Amino acid sequence: LGLWMSNGARGVYANRRDKKVQQDLVRGRGMRAVRQACGSKFDDVRSFLENESFPVVLKPTDSAGSDGVKLCQTMEEAEEHFEHLLTVEAVNGGYNSEVLCQEFLRGKEYVIDCVSRDGVHKVMMVWVYDKRPRNGSEFVYFGFLPVDPASEEAKALIAYDKGVLDALGMAHGPSHGEVIMTEDGPCLVEMNCRAHGADGNWAPLARALTGGTYCQIEGAAAALLDSDEFDKLPDAPPSPLKAHGQVINFVSYSRGRVKSMPGFDVVRKLPSFVWLSPSASVGSEVRYTVDLITCPGSCVLMNDDGDVLQRDVDFIRYLEDINGLFVYETKGESLARPTALTFNVGSDKPSGGHGRTMTMDRPNLMRIMSVDRPELRSGRGLMKRFTTVDASKEAVVVVDPYSTGCLIAKEIQGRGYRVIVLWTRGFSEEMKKHVPLSCGTMTYYDEVDEGDDLGSTVKGLYKAAGKLRIVACLCGGEAGVDAADLVSERLNVRTNGTQGAFAYRRDKKVQQELIKEAGIRSIRQCGGKEWSDVEAFLQKETFPVVLKPTDSAGTDGVKLCHDIEEAKDHFEDLFVTEAVNGGFNTEVLCQEFLRGKEYVIDTVSRDGEHKTVAIWCYDKRAANGAAFVYFGMIPQDSDSLESKLLMNYTHKVLDALGMKNGPGHCEVILTAGGPCLVEMNCRAQGGDGTWTPLARARTGGYSQVEATVDAYLDKKAFYALPKVPCSPAKASGQEVMLVSYVQGLVDGTPGYDVIRELESFVFLETGVVVGSKVEHTVDLLTSVGSAILMHSDEEVVRRDVARIRELEKNGMFTLKQTSKMMRAASTLNFQDLSLA
């Protein structure tokens, strides 16, 4: 029966499973072997590690497969893992007696599966691992592919592997050699004196590749039991291989608790499908794939047609990219829109993250601006135009200037006026420092704190103005809207007034009621101060629904809730959470969830004459397991049918809200039934005005900032402005919000250097620098920056956007590598095996 066959256990061969002995025996034959040192205490290997380049690999000398194998980046990590290995029990029982330290081999990793009899070695298959950097990990296994045995690399690998088997005295049975093709040629990682593992999921594919009759399983049986059958086996697989196929390891770009697995159902229907082994199941937690432990499963694909196989592989990778493998249990989704208020400012700044704040008081903020774009140095934004006999004798009150409000204040100063700032009660000191970098240091003529009542506040303003005549009062941000209306009305300057329902126009609930009364499409909604006020509405409304404070700043507290329990939790949370601008919420608004593209219409008005200065569309997509991730803001052609509908709708909303003067930032969703208001912000667009260079370039010289100042201070210039932006626009471009697909500590930012060299590059702002911690982008707080691109050629912009998206996936950051366990794919055993 062949039971007499043995590889023996005498001499040096007695310890052939010892990884150190393996390398010593290979080196003894004059073959390339790993530089290494071994010891039972750390002092035995200290000298080797002090002279070896990091990272290095540490492993037990006699572990099972990849048990305890770890890549260590520093001497400290190496010493810690060394001591750990001597105290932890091995997978197969017992304790490790020695630890092996080895050089880290760089190159493609291969597997050579052989069977041997009486020293005759026959190759059953050569495989190559598909390893790529993903999710912040340097090595993620995407699968393994067969290699044509007649290829040059296969010939070198086969010859080397047979030499290793001879060096180790392995004359009989199966073997599973792991080899890396280095710059110096093949080098042994380790020789496993057994068959290929992984539950044999590769066996159907291997048989098809060889013609359908054998793989290493049948070869091993022949080698040990039947010399005639062994002799019939070819020395190597056929070339070309008889089929096309590969083993795919699934890669997750999202995380959550699994509700269903529709992607696997689709995979089973692919023409090339053979076998599926998921490691995730309904109710289990899926994480971002950074190693084999976080791999959500594998499958085998095989087809006679290589094109069909590649199409199926590409489709699986597409499913992974769009997070189509799993449906997760729902959770509240933040609907925060891209305003600077959401980027780590205010009273409740998140800890540990980088944020994306663009304010003057952030020492880590980096702002890279193009220095060779002459068109950015020209335009109306640099003009100083005096609109009265002597503007230097006149003053303008700006209430709570921050973000874009600072740009408006600076424009007013540039035209010769004195700016007096009114700070409202509750406006935080943090927000007062929220000055865009493009403004530099802001110095005002005077600063006044809001008094106990309107009379004392106005008195304080007159005192600050002295002999100056106050000619205008406007808000410098969302927090200043109400006070600006009150004060401007009392000062008898241009105002939107506070009469009747218009006194509450900033209230999102009131906004919807006013436009509904005017016969304009509005959101189904219900507001209340108690849960009982909204419970009946929510029980009848289709989920998901949107909950928001009625008078919040921008997107503060806005959330998408998927069921009534989540809605109740968020409702109650809003009453105990301080708002970004200080104070607490007094009422919560529950609204239907509008489906459709979201647009922004920026306007400026004077005495009821409305002019649209820009139209934008938010680029929102699912990414990293989140339903709504902002990828950018794209300007729209004013002559398109969508833009015409949106502008007409927005002007009607302005009239319904009594907004006769000043800027407006209208957020509208274009539903199947037409435009519907999300909310009207009675102020200029925020985001620190990073969009202004692009807006000026598209119009030929003006943006909402300059138009706002015209509306209040220069009647002639305002009426000279076109009612809508020119079409076609004078430039192409967009704001690109940077999305992170990795997490970890940033060691380098090579992607920034690439972005600044793009032909359409204008500027980049980010809070991510070397030493920052980045996370997977799932909302605006985890966004990693914003870039403005602009060019006369739309194709150049499109190409540069595509390049940035490539960098996000691979090349934006280098991350500090931490020590991690290294597991060979062949040792991974997937649970809940499914062959259907």
Steps between C-alpha positions, in 0.01 A plus 500: 500500500799730500498550876875453498543840337637767732701820485685381810584671824877461524775759511418854398185378326347420838420872535407582140173659620708751697501817290853592604627156408327527163689819415830359628463186289413705190792735559724196546418395144617841373146620427346838583369494857358754741740691726405395851586450864338277758501483877325405818561845650502844339873557554560211259353702212568859609819540297331366186206739539728797561664437162188399302275746319150525642235375463593147599299180536477316833358149523526191721747251354255212514159662479209367295474686171482871571436468871667793676667644187522877530650791309667737746592856409735593785742343744253565783221318319732212418605458863140514620387233253806284572411489871133443416575194288686332783205536738198431278374153421536394137196412288594130501561494875819536700726803519757646265859436601676726249416802288628561149577852372526538124551762234179623340493378142363736234348372180212290369407201712448161336390154607640184342295189574694176442478129563811279530588132491851361547644849450317559173308828526197581290341844497123491535444879470670838534295784648564872556340701776315818398601740777425873492493794743145575616319662790828624646660156503807436288407138424143391433446163330266532202543133410742271321538419133653207309828562318582349161775243577680589175543866599850616590412575863334157540807324358724680749262430788461130416876444475557683829218314679635159394840603627344594834325163525829323440677721756234411758512129423135496401491195271137394550153653523338839442663836562382859497791736436459874556757702304550870429656609174749763619736716296758225565272223379277252688535484877327258733248637749429157637444145386186338637550124510138435416236569235353840420248595771202740492251213523594389149277767346754530219470132400215528240685782329834317507344191340345710222832677439676166450230355277249371753676186630733594782618756751734479801249284688503218243872555442578454870303176513686370194839601641440311821294203378536431128829527314337435162253784543777725625712425193207597275482847656673767289799682647306827488149618409423544129585821319280671416277409791174327401269758659490854634430566864610636834417509869353835605525634852223753559605846620269718709511879477228543760397380842182418685274225627382285210127504427523313170760395244355574154845526343573134566173405330615694194845335508338155497332590170819604319592281199839418654372415848616168650510531876434752779622506859370804694650579838221752566142409578177681587548662838880496488720810497687583181805723528726676253728236350857560612617138536374145462316510830282785370448334160123435464543183295628351177376341181635299209436611143576290194415520131626374167482856368758731658300811404193371684710426806653849500158659462375308803808595704451866407134478598586364845750780550229746393260350757767555763559861390131589528463306827256268325592177677304575817199689628561618854259559782393864477628776719445873516675673210633851538377726222749774583582711198843644425521813708799595709283468810506124466877477470614482861405845626258607771464397858501124448805424293568131451823374646759291326404591144657742261186692409498711189483842658619793292539761772790717603549334839582150373880456507486174306289634217675492166395719211673445166422757232599520137768762433496485123137574410498865382121500457467465878678829553254702297132574519255722674584359840811722513316823413435773755186691406372784711123529484443831678664836513725376779452142611769543763244701701247217493474178691344160438387271781573130442336265750704193602748488211656155455573273206391673176369789709861601559556520123197728473634719782839516330337599169312779680825622653664484159242749373594752765234441765560452870368168629346479846441147622203409717547177697170345608444342839602135510733526202802301615855627522599203287277620218637853520836354398347329198675718243587349160869489420438700185398797717821511698459683831172691527505835679175691545423865571328390820329199655176519698334232714122465478325681785218392726245630253480644151516858622822454692651306211428778249627758747827309527534496121443875471757558770753285316430682172549842653494750213474227240164449332374142512380422145439125514459205734528142381565155641843339485369148545202291605528599865462866415188482280235581761697779664589653162129521408410660834788746509477604133130567547568719807788682326267574208742360241434236233331206676290188460294607799346304783129553438256213552610150408812642335645549847556124508614447141819327622285235668503201264145404595373850431680504165308195382169640628552834323581346164209256537266795556640656183410185303859384460608134537603444861604213725256297707599579856414527863679690777479483873654556841383164634517154342123476520477801266657306212430135581178474298664660195793259513275197536333592170809620310710267286848447640774613480419849629711807569524654847653843556480792745268768367755776548838328476805644329546347160487122537553482872305202636345393167463123486335232288322245719388162368239399756292651775737390778792681339279803445399510865859466620617785277198716589584477868873538441450834321355654815802417713771578245642850475470654154815589308446872552417462867168465678260208483235390253141588586307306235567206269372467145413162344481495120449262211820381338528651153646281226689657214809704421581780742580845368609833643377826351695805617314828463531868585203737528438874523153643561339175384707470181661155506811399311645150487878509524578125499336158480674193642423130523626288787682184392380250763569127484514195720852425626663310784164365611341845535199586282586867446860609459574835337742468209475859387297795383455546126392829339206479259432665166238769555339424162415137580137404554578394859662836578208694356255301714715548809552875453131566438404293806761670720387852410144405597631366833683829563178692442301266723750550782511876459871496423534825309861586579833326534642158417315170502635146501213278391522122526255322271447139398374438149246224562300307242223755560722805459714717732434491873662717765728338753572828669572863421805639676456877529869563450785437258633152425744383770796268468743787567435629148742249349269494198538874422798478258313245291177701514680817383672316218173356374318835498794703378566692820236484774373262764234510769745689722537802269133490397391512865700816559356649180146422619547698820740774394503546120162516326647567156741209517228265628260573216785461252541139611331242275191329641663159449862387451623505142461192281725344406711577804837661443681216678448140605574359842368358823573458867630149563453371853766246584383157614718269705486126443768431761551550870809545712776746587621704204868458425499691170268688263635428149155550350511870585809545286321332210189717544694826503656407164163438332437733210167625644620535860404819685536412865479230760398531862532218748552434866691179429876527544774257596409365843124542451266208543273436204188287496280359228287788373138438594391861561635853488687467828709223347554679168873553442494827311369701212656599168386761250566418136445748218590516131367636173494146361234280662684185395807605699285537812337162441839334460638662816197399706549141385865519606403617848253213531782260409721654768229458760499125437878469484760770550350792692670406827770272626416367843729415785529122490436331830594146584239254379438133470595351164280212396544306181177466306553127472459459876169681526198285581163657424201410714144430392614340177249539218531314173173626355 
